[in-house]
Amino acid sequence: MKLYHFTAKELVALLERLQGNVALIMDDGVAFALNSKLSQLYALRMLMNQSQDGYLSPELRVETQQDRELILQYLMQRCSRVSGWAS
């Protein structure tokens, strides 16, 4: 699942809500497990080093359907806030 234009704070908040196994897929196809806070911080550091404008566009592999739905719900809420549709 590819995510676009995330800040580091948004990505950390999202990762904290996920309960199953999550992996960051690097540009060369290598999967980096995000099972611990240390690995999440290391992955964020790698993403920030690749970022030109301070925004992150990670590709995540999520194993559970519940986590996929949670991410999609988060993205829909984010879109509604940005577009002004949220009440």
Backbone atoms as SQL, in Angstrom:
CREATE TABLE atoms (id INTEGER PRIMARY KEY, chain TEXT, resi INTEGER, resn TEXT, atom TEXT, x REAL, y REAL, z REAL);
INSERT INTO atoms VALUES
  (1, 'A', 1, 'MET', 'N', 0.848, -1.153, 0.000),
  (2, 'A', 1, 'MET', 'CA', 0.000, 0.000, 0.000),
  (3, 'A', 1, 'MET', 'C', 0.905, 1.231, 0.000),
  (4, 'A', 2, 'LYS', 'N', 0.775, 2.060, -1.008),
  (5, 'A', 2, 'LYS', 'CA', 1.612, 3.253, -1.134),
  (6, 'A', 2, 'LYS', 'C', 0.887, 4.438, -0.499),
  (7, 'A', 3, 'LEU', 'N', 1.576, 5.154, 0.361),
  (8, 'A', 3, 'LEU', 'CA', 1.047, 6.346, 1.009),
  (9, 'A', 3, 'LEU', 'C', 1.800, 7.548, 0.467),
  (10, 'A', 4, 'TYR', 'N', 1.120, 8.671, 0.336),
  (11, 'A', 4, 'TYR', 'CA', 1.745, 9.853, -0.253),
  (12, 'A', 4, 'TYR', 'C', 1.617, 11.061, 0.657),
  (13, 'A', 5, 'HIS', 'N', 2.675, 11.870, 0.671),
  (14, 'A', 5, 'HIS', 'CA', 2.691, 13.193, 1.296),
  (15, 'A', 5, 'HIS', 'C', 2.348, 13.139, 2.787),
  (16, 'A', 6, 'PHE', 'N', 3.047, 12.296, 3.523),
  (17, 'A', 6, 'PHE', 'CA', 2.877, 12.169, 4.964),
  (18, 'A', 6, 'PHE', 'C', 4.007, 12.907, 5.665),
  (19, 'A', 7, 'THR', 'N', 3.708, 13.502, 6.806),
  (20, 'A', 7, 'THR', 'CA', 4.767, 14.012, 7.663),
  (21, 'A', 7, 'THR', 'C', 5.229, 12.849, 8.537),
  (22, 'A', 8, 'ALA', 'N', 6.385, 12.993, 9.146),
  (23, 'A', 8, 'ALA', 'CA', 6.883, 11.945, 10.036),
  (24, 'A', 8, 'ALA', 'C', 5.919, 11.739, 11.199),
  (25, 'A', 9, 'LYS', 'N', 5.350, 12.815, 11.714),
  (26, 'A', 9, 'LYS', 'CA', 4.411, 12.728, 12.835),
  (27, 'A', 9, 'LYS', 'C', 3.160, 11.940, 12.442),
  (28, 'A', 10, 'GLU', 'N', 2.627, 12.203, 11.252),
  (29, 'A', 10, 'GLU', 'CA', 1.444, 11.474, 10.779),
  (30, 'A', 10, 'GLU', 'C', 1.739, 9.985, 10.616),
  (31, 'A', 11, 'LEU', 'N', 2.895, 9.680, 10.060),
  (32, 'A', 11, 'LEU', 'CA', 3.248, 8.281, 9.828),
  (33, 'A', 11, 'LEU', 'C', 3.423, 7.534, 11.150),
  (34, 'A', 12, 'VAL', 'N', 4.073, 8.151, 12.117),
  (35, 'A', 12, 'VAL', 'CA', 4.254, 7.515, 13.428),
  (36, 'A', 12, 'VAL', 'C', 2.899, 7.289, 14.090),
  (37, 'A', 13, 'ALA', 'N', 2.018, 8.276, 14.023),
  (38, 'A', 13, 'ALA', 'CA', 0.688, 8.130, 14.622),
  (39, 'A', 13, 'ALA', 'C', -0.073, 6.975, 13.971),
  (40, 'A', 14, 'LEU', 'N', 0.063, 6.828, 12.678),
  (41, 'A', 14, 'LEU', 'CA', -0.609, 5.737, 11.984),
  (42, 'A', 14, 'LEU', 'C', -0.002, 4.391, 12.355),
  (43, 'A', 15, 'LEU', 'N', 1.316, 4.312, 12.388),
  (44, 'A', 15, 'LEU', 'CA', 1.985, 3.055, 12.728),
  (45, 'A', 15, 'LEU', 'C', 1.643, 2.593, 14.147),
  (46, 'A', 16, 'GLU', 'N', 1.449, 3.529, 15.054),
  (47, 'A', 16, 'GLU', 'CA', 1.109, 3.187, 16.434),
  (48, 'A', 16, 'GLU', 'C', -0.263, 2.521, 16.535),
  (49, 'A', 17, 'ARG', 'N', -1.147, 2.813, 15.602),
  (50, 'A', 17, 'ARG', 'CA', -2.496, 2.252, 15.638),
  (51, 'A', 17, 'ARG', 'C', -2.570, 0.861, 15.008),
  (52, 'A', 18, 'LEU', 'N', -1.591, 0.494, 14.201),
  (53, 'A', 18, 'LEU', 'CA', -1.611, -0.801, 13.523),
  (54, 'A', 18, 'LEU', 'C', -1.198, -1.897, 14.495),
  (55, 'A', 19, 'GLN', 'N', -1.839, -3.054, 14.387),
  (56, 'A', 19, 'GLN', 'CA', -1.587, -4.114, 15.355),
  (57, 'A', 19, 'GLN', 'C', -0.892, -5.322, 14.761),
  (58, 'A', 20, 'GLY', 'N', -1.002, -5.542, 13.467),
  (59, 'A', 20, 'GLY', 'CA', -0.370, -6.699, 12.836),
  (60, 'A', 20, 'GLY', 'C', 1.043, -6.390, 12.380),
  (61, 'A', 21, 'ASN', 'N', 1.621, -7.325, 11.641),
  (62, 'A', 21, 'ASN', 'CA', 2.959, -7.128, 11.087),
  (63, 'A', 21, 'ASN', 'C', 2.913, -6.122, 9.946),
  (64, 'A', 22, 'VAL', 'N', 3.837, -5.164, 9.992),
  (65, 'A', 22, 'VAL', 'CA', 3.935, -4.119, 8.974),
  (66, 'A', 22, 'VAL', 'C', 5.379, -4.065, 8.503),
  (67, 'A', 23, 'ALA', 'N', 5.553, -3.926, 7.194),
  (68, 'A', 23, 'ALA', 'CA', 6.899, -3.818, 6.637),
  (69, 'A', 23, 'ALA', 'C', 6.963, -2.609, 5.718),
  (70, 'A', 24, 'LEU', 'N', 8.078, -1.921, 5.751),
  (71, 'A', 24, 'LEU', 'CA', 8.360, -0.830, 4.833),
  (72, 'A', 24, 'LEU', 'C', 9.071, -1.427, 3.631),
  (73, 'A', 25, 'ILE', 'N', 8.557, -1.171, 2.440),
  (74, 'A', 25, 'ILE', 'CA', 9.168, -1.676, 1.220),
  (75, 'A', 25, 'ILE', 'C', 10.058, -0.563, 0.653),
  (76, 'A', 26, 'MET', 'N', 11.334, -0.846, 0.559),
  (77, 'A', 26, 'MET', 'CA', 12.296, 0.137, 0.060),
  (78, 'A', 26, 'MET', 'C', 12.251, 0.182, -1.467),
  (79, 'A', 27, 'ASP', 'N', 12.871, 1.194, -2.047),
  (80, 'A', 27, 'ASP', 'CA', 12.869, 1.372, -3.501),
  (81, 'A', 27, 'ASP', 'C', 13.464, 0.181, -4.240),
  (82, 'A', 28, 'ASP', 'N', 14.435, -0.497, -3.625),
  (83, 'A', 28, 'ASP', 'CA', 15.073, -1.641, -4.274),
  (84, 'A', 28, 'ASP', 'C', 14.321, -2.952, -4.028),
  (85, 'A', 29, 'GLY', 'N', 13.139, -2.877, -3.365),
  (86, 'A', 29, 'GLY', 'CA', 12.317, -4.051, -3.141),
  (87, 'A', 29, 'GLY', 'C', 12.551, -4.766, -1.831),
  (88, 'A', 30, 'VAL', 'N', 13.515, -4.321, -1.049),
  (89, 'A', 30, 'VAL', 'CA', 13.813, -4.948, 0.236),
  (90, 'A', 30, 'VAL', 'C', 12.736, -4.539, 1.245),
  (91, 'A', 31, 'ALA', 'N', 12.218, -5.504, 2.003),
  (92, 'A', 31, 'ALA', 'CA', 11.211, -5.241, 3.026),
  (93, 'A', 31, 'ALA', 'C', 11.898, -5.062, 4.374),
  (94, 'A', 32, 'PHE', 'N', 11.527, -4.014, 5.092),
  (95, 'A', 32, 'PHE', 'CA', 12.108, -3.692, 6.388),
  (96, 'A', 32, 'PHE', 'C', 11.001, -3.767, 7.441),
  (97, 'A', 33, 'ALA', 'N', 11.061, -4.746, 8.348),
  (98, 'A', 33, 'ALA', 'CA', 10.020, -4.959, 9.358),
  (99, 'A', 33, 'ALA', 'C', 9.960, -3.794, 10.337),
  (100, 'A', 34, 'LEU', 'N', 8.744, -3.378, 10.662),
  (101, 'A', 34, 'LEU', 'CA', 8.533, -2.265, 11.592),
  (102, 'A', 34, 'LEU', 'C', 7.908, -2.773, 12.889),
  (103, 'A', 35, 'ASN', 'N', 8.478, -3.835, 13.437),
  (104, 'A', 35, 'ASN', 'CA', 7.915, -4.486, 14.620),
  (105, 'A', 35, 'ASN', 'C', 8.212, -3.759, 15.921),
  (106, 'A', 36, 'SER', 'N', 9.265, -2.975, 15.971),
  (107, 'A', 36, 'SER', 'CA', 9.630, -2.297, 17.220),
  (108, 'A', 36, 'SER', 'C', 9.771, -0.798, 16.985),
  (109, 'A', 37, 'LYS', 'N', 9.782, -0.047, 18.064),
  (110, 'A', 37, 'LYS', 'CA', 9.973, 1.404, 17.978),
  (111, 'A', 37, 'LYS', 'C', 11.334, 1.735, 17.367),
  (112, 'A', 38, 'LEU', 'N', 12.343, 0.956, 17.720),
  (113, 'A', 38, 'LEU', 'CA', 13.678, 1.196, 17.186),
  (114, 'A', 38, 'LEU', 'C', 13.694, 1.034, 15.672),
  (115, 'A', 39, 'SER', 'N', 13.077, -0.020, 15.176),
  (116, 'A', 39, 'SER', 'CA', 13.054, -0.220, 13.726),
  (117, 'A', 39, 'SER', 'C', 12.202, 0.843, 13.042),
  (118, 'A', 40, 'GLN', 'N', 11.138, 1.308, 13.693),
  (119, 'A', 40, 'GLN', 'CA', 10.323, 2.380, 13.126),
  (120, 'A', 40, 'GLN', 'C', 11.124, 3.681, 13.023),
  (121, 'A', 41, 'LEU', 'N', 11.884, 3.992, 14.080),
  (122, 'A', 41, 'LEU', 'CA', 12.703, 5.212, 14.058),
  (123, 'A', 41, 'LEU', 'C', 13.788, 5.139, 12.985),
  (124, 'A', 42, 'TYR', 'N', 14.397, 3.973, 12.853),
  (125, 'A', 42, 'TYR', 'CA', 15.422, 3.794, 11.832),
  (126, 'A', 42, 'TYR', 'C', 14.819, 3.957, 10.432),
  (127, 'A', 43, 'ALA', 'N', 13.646, 3.376, 10.225),
  (128, 'A', 43, 'ALA', 'CA', 12.977, 3.490, 8.933),
  (129, 'A', 43, 'ALA', 'C', 12.592, 4.940, 8.641),
  (130, 'A', 44, 'LEU', 'N', 12.105, 5.652, 9.647),
  (131, 'A', 44, 'LEU', 'CA', 11.767, 7.069, 9.465),
  (132, 'A', 44, 'LEU', 'C', 12.993, 7.878, 9.088),
  (133, 'A', 45, 'ARG', 'N', 14.098, 7.569, 9.717),
  (134, 'A', 45, 'ARG', 'CA', 15.356, 8.256, 9.403),
  (135, 'A', 45, 'ARG', 'C', 15.747, 8.017, 7.938),
  (136, 'A', 46, 'MET', 'N', 15.617, 6.772, 7.482),
  (137, 'A', 46, 'MET', 'CA', 15.938, 6.454, 6.090),
  (138, 'A', 46, 'MET', 'C', 15.002, 7.197, 5.137),
  (139, 'A', 47, 'LEU', 'N', 13.713, 7.239, 5.468),
  (140, 'A', 47, 'LEU', 'CA', 12.754, 7.938, 4.620),
  (141, 'A', 47, 'LEU', 'C', 13.021, 9.440, 4.590),
  (142, 'A', 48, 'MET', 'N', 13.354, 10.002, 5.736),
  (143, 'A', 48, 'MET', 'CA', 13.640, 11.441, 5.786),
  (144, 'A', 48, 'MET', 'C', 14.884, 11.789, 4.974),
  (145, 'A', 49, 'ASN', 'N', 15.866, 10.909, 4.977),
  (146, 'A', 49, 'ASN', 'CA', 17.066, 11.147, 4.179),
  (147, 'A', 49, 'ASN', 'C', 16.767, 11.125, 2.689),
  (148, 'A', 50, 'GLN', 'N', 15.760, 10.355, 2.276),
  (149, 'A', 50, 'GLN', 'CA', 15.390, 10.271, 0.861),
  (150, 'A', 50, 'GLN', 'C', 14.463, 11.404, 0.440),
  (151, 'A', 51, 'SER', 'N', 13.829, 12.061, 1.397),
  (152, 'A', 51, 'SER', 'CA', 12.828, 13.081, 1.102),
  (153, 'A', 51, 'SER', 'C', 13.480, 14.385, 0.649),
  (154, 'A', 52, 'GLN', 'N', 12.921, 14.965, -0.388),
  (155, 'A', 52, 'GLN', 'CA', 13.404, 16.251, -0.884),
  (156, 'A', 52, 'GLN', 'C', 12.720, 17.432, -0.188),
  (157, 'A', 53, 'ASP', 'N', 11.445, 17.252, 0.182),
  (158, 'A', 53, 'ASP', 'CA', 10.658, 18.352, 0.724),
  (159, 'A', 53, 'ASP', 'C', 10.196, 18.149, 2.172),
  (160, 'A', 54, 'GLY', 'N', 10.674, 17.092, 2.824),
  (161, 'A', 54, 'GLY', 'CA', 10.283, 16.830, 4.203),
  (162, 'A', 54, 'GLY', 'C', 9.046, 15.971, 4.343),
  (163, 'A', 55, 'TYR', 'N', 8.412, 15.633, 3.221),
  (164, 'A', 55, 'TYR', 'CA', 7.245, 14.759, 3.254),
  (165, 'A', 55, 'TYR', 'C', 7.651, 13.355, 2.844),
  (166, 'A', 56, 'LEU', 'N', 6.947, 12.382, 3.402),
  (167, 'A', 56, 'LEU', 'CA', 7.282, 10.985, 3.176),
  (168, 'A', 56, 'LEU', 'C', 6.224, 10.323, 2.297),
  (169, 'A', 57, 'SER', 'N', 6.660, 9.407, 1.449),
  (170, 'A', 57, 'SER', 'CA', 5.757, 8.616, 0.615),
  (171, 'A', 57, 'SER', 'C', 6.168, 7.154, 0.710),
  (172, 'A', 58, 'PRO', 'N', 5.896, 6.546, 1.864),
  (173, 'A', 58, 'PRO', 'CA', 6.334, 5.165, 2.068),
  (174, 'A', 58, 'PRO', 'C', 5.405, 4.159, 1.404),
  (175, 'A', 59, 'GLU', 'N', 5.963, 3.003, 1.103),
  (176, 'A', 59, 'GLU', 'CA', 5.151, 1.876, 0.679),
  (177, 'A', 59, 'GLU', 'C', 5.179, 0.867, 1.813),
  (178, 'A', 60, 'LEU', 'N', 4.003, 0.511, 2.299),
  (179, 'A', 60, 'LEU', 'CA', 3.881, -0.405, 3.424),
  (180, 'A', 60, 'LEU', 'C', 3.247, -1.714, 2.976),
  (181, 'A', 61, 'ARG', 'N', 3.713, -2.799, 3.549),
  (182, 'A', 61, 'ARG', 'CA', 3.053, -4.096, 3.372),
  (183, 'A', 61, 'ARG', 'C', 2.401, -4.426, 4.709),
  (184, 'A', 62, 'VAL', 'N', 1.087, -4.539, 4.679),
  (185, 'A', 62, 'VAL', 'CA', 0.291, -4.782, 5.874),
  (186, 'A', 62, 'VAL', 'C', -0.340, -6.154, 5.729),
  (187, 'A', 63, 'GLU', 'N', -0.226, -6.979, 6.774),
  (188, 'A', 63, 'GLU', 'CA', -0.701, -8.360, 6.674),
  (189, 'A', 63, 'GLU', 'C', -2.174, -8.546, 6.988),
  (190, 'A', 64, 'THR', 'N', -2.724, -7.772, 7.910),
  (191, 'A', 64, 'THR', 'CA', -4.101, -8.029, 8.330),
  (192, 'A', 64, 'THR', 'C', -5.090, -7.118, 7.617),
  (193, 'A', 65, 'GLN', 'N', -6.270, -7.653, 7.386),
  (194, 'A', 65, 'GLN', 'CA', -7.347, -6.875, 6.768),
  (195, 'A', 65, 'GLN', 'C', -7.762, -5.727, 7.686),
  (196, 'A', 66, 'GLN', 'N', -7.739, -5.959, 8.985),
  (197, 'A', 66, 'GLN', 'CA', -8.099, -4.920, 9.950),
  (198, 'A', 66, 'GLN', 'C', -7.169, -3.707, 9.822),
  (199, 'A', 67, 'ASP', 'N', -5.872, -3.934, 9.655),
  (200, 'A', 67, 'ASP', 'CA', -4.921, -2.829, 9.501),
  (201, 'A', 67, 'ASP', 'C', -5.126, -2.109, 8.169),
  (202, 'A', 68, 'ARG', 'N', -5.431, -2.854, 7.103),
  (203, 'A', 68, 'ARG', 'CA', -5.719, -2.221, 5.809),
  (204, 'A', 68, 'ARG', 'C', -6.919, -1.288, 5.925),
  (205, 'A', 69, 'GLU', 'N', -7.955, -1.771, 6.576),
  (206, 'A', 69, 'GLU', 'CA', -9.160, -0.957, 6.753),
  (207, 'A', 69, 'GLU', 'C', -8.873, 0.273, 7.605),
  (208, 'A', 70, 'LEU', 'N', -8.046, 0.113, 8.624),
  (209, 'A', 70, 'LEU', 'CA', -7.685, 1.235, 9.480),
  (210, 'A', 70, 'LEU', 'C', -6.933, 2.310, 8.682),
  (211, 'A', 71, 'ILE', 'N', -6.020, 1.871, 7.814),
  (212, 'A', 71, 'ILE', 'CA', -5.273, 2.824, 6.987),
  (213, 'A', 71, 'ILE', 'C', -6.212, 3.538, 6.025),
  (214, 'A', 72, 'LEU', 'N', -7.108, 2.797, 5.377),
  (215, 'A', 72, 'LEU', 'CA', -8.051, 3.419, 4.447),
  (216, 'A', 72, 'LEU', 'C', -8.975, 4.398, 5.155),
  (217, 'A', 73, 'GLN', 'N', -9.417, 4.057, 6.357),
  (218, 'A', 73, 'GLN', 'CA', -10.251, 4.958, 7.144),
  (219, 'A', 73, 'GLN', 'C', -9.479, 6.238, 7.479),
  (220, 'A', 74, 'TYR', 'N', -8.219, 6.085, 7.858),
  (221, 'A', 74, 'TYR', 'CA', -7.375, 7.236, 8.169),
  (222, 'A', 74, 'TYR', 'C', -7.225, 8.136, 6.938),
  (223, 'A', 75, 'LEU', 'N', -6.994, 7.530, 5.771),
  (224, 'A', 75, 'LEU', 'CA', -6.831, 8.303, 4.544),
  (225, 'A', 75, 'LEU', 'C', -8.116, 9.036, 4.164),
  (226, 'A', 76, 'MET', 'N', -9.267, 8.397, 4.343),
  (227, 'A', 76, 'MET', 'CA', -10.544, 9.047, 4.035),
  (228, 'A', 76, 'MET', 'C', -10.785, 10.226, 4.973),
  (229, 'A', 77, 'GLN', 'N', -10.489, 10.060, 6.258),
  (230, 'A', 77, 'GLN', 'CA', -10.652, 11.159, 7.210),
  (231, 'A', 77, 'GLN', 'C', -9.715, 12.309, 6.872),
  (232, 'A', 78, 'ARG', 'N', -8.509, 11.964, 6.471),
  (233, 'A', 78, 'ARG', 'CA', -7.513, 12.978, 6.093),
  (234, 'A', 78, 'ARG', 'C', -7.985, 13.760, 4.871),
  (235, 'A', 79, 'CYS', 'N', -8.526, 13.063, 3.877),
  (236, 'A', 79, 'CYS', 'CA', -9.036, 13.726, 2.671),
  (237, 'A', 79, 'CYS', 'C', -10.205, 14.639, 2.990),
  (238, 'A', 80, 'SER', 'N', -11.086, 14.180, 3.858),
  (239, 'A', 80, 'SER', 'CA', -12.260, 15.009, 4.186),
  (240, 'A', 80, 'SER', 'C', -11.844, 16.262, 4.953),
  (241, 'A', 81, 'ARG', 'N', -10.813, 16.161, 5.804),
  (242, 'A', 81, 'ARG', 'CA', -10.323, 17.352, 6.507),
  (243, 'A', 81, 'ARG', 'C', -9.710, 18.349, 5.541),
  (244, 'A', 82, 'VAL', 'N', -8.901, 17.845, 4.623),
  (245, 'A', 82, 'VAL', 'CA', -8.201, 18.719, 3.674),
  (246, 'A', 82, 'VAL', 'C', -9.186, 19.375, 2.719),
  (247, 'A', 83, 'SER', 'N', -10.192, 18.624, 2.279),
  (248, 'A', 83, 'SER', 'CA', -11.134, 19.134, 1.286),
  (249, 'A', 83, 'SER', 'C', -12.206, 20.040, 1.893),
  (250, 'A', 84, 'GLY', 'N', -12.351, 19.985, 3.210),
  (251, 'A', 84, 'GLY', 'CA', -13.374, 20.796, 3.867),
  (252, 'A', 84, 'GLY', 'C', -14.701, 20.088, 3.999),
  (253, 'A', 85, 'TRP', 'N', -14.757, 18.805, 3.636),
  (254, 'A', 85, 'TRP', 'CA', -16.005, 18.050, 3.734),
  (255, 'A', 85, 'TRP', 'C', -16.339, 17.669, 5.164),
  (256, 'A', 86, 'ALA', 'N', -15.353, 17.647, 6.024),
  (257, 'A', 86, 'ALA', 'CA', -15.595, 17.260, 7.422),
  (258, 'A', 86, 'ALA', 'C', -16.432, 18.316, 8.103),
  (259, 'A', 87, 'SER', 'N', -17.347, 17.872, 8.933),
  (260, 'A', 87, 'SER', 'CA', -18.207, 18.835, 9.620),
  (261, 'A', 87, 'SER', 'C', -17.681, 19.150, 10.995);
